[in-house]
Amino acid sequence: MSHLLFRQAVSADIPAMSQIRLAVTENVLSDPARITADMYEDYLERSGRGWVAECGGEIVAFCYADKVNASVWALFVRPGHEGRGLGKALLKQAVDWLFQAGHERVHLTTGANTRADKFYAAQGWDRRPVGASDIGYSLSAVRENTPVVTRPRR
């Protein structure tokens, strides 16, 4: 197995992340133009943060956390690289970062009865239907035993 590296995403990673997003076989975008390069850019620092997993120098997975809404905006693994713990490791980085930013609960939505649905359930997230074909998940900082950093009030 090639060397794995997990690191914070940078602007130069956006083409590879977009390519992974468009290559997945579940949660396929009906309109690929709906997710723009500007959206990837916004979530790098302005609205959140992103992380990538590299295998042998190639980006094979990525995750984005939205600090405004305390949510996971994206978590995708390149087909052929699933089942190696990449998604789990990236999700932990995103969740830890959101909890350290002071959020008490993290949220996300995914398609019902998908591998992602089973993945988040297996990670211990609280599951609830949010529509005919979507499932909402949430995770509490207390449940994770992650200290919540409080910000001084101004």
C-alpha positions, 0 to 999 in steps of 0.5 A, a space after each residue: 500500500 502506498 504512503 497515506 497523507 492527510 492534510 488541509 486542502 488548498 486551492 490547488 486541490 480543487 480540480 482533483 476534489 471536483 474530479 472525485 466528486 464527479 466520479 462517485 457512483 452514489 449521490 451523483 450530481 444531477 447537474 454537475 455545474 451546481 457545485 462550482 469552483 467558487 463553492 469549493 474555494 469558499 469552504 476552504 477558509 471563508 465558510 469552512 475548511 477542507 482536508 484531503 487524503 493523498 495516496 502516493 501523491 494523488 488525492 483520493 478523498 476529501 472532506 469539507 466542514 461548514 463552520 457557519 452551519 456546523 455541518 459536513 458539506 462534503 465527504 467523498 472517496 475516489 472509487 477504488 479507494 473505499 474501505 481503507 478508513 479514508 472517509 472515517 479519518 477525514 470525517 474525524 478531522 472535520 468533526 474535531 475542527 467544528 467542535 473546537 470552533 465551539 459548535 456543540 452539534 454537527 449535522 449533515 444530510 445524505 441519501 437514504 439507503 446508500 453506503 453513506 447512510 450506512 457509514 454515518 450510522 456505523 460511526 454512531 451518528 443520530 439518524 432521522 429522516 428529513 424527506 422522502 429520499 434524504 436522511 439527516 445525521 447529527 453528532 453531539 460534542 458531548 457524545 464524542 467526549 470532545 471538549 467544547 471551546 467557548 468563545 468569550 462574549 463581546 
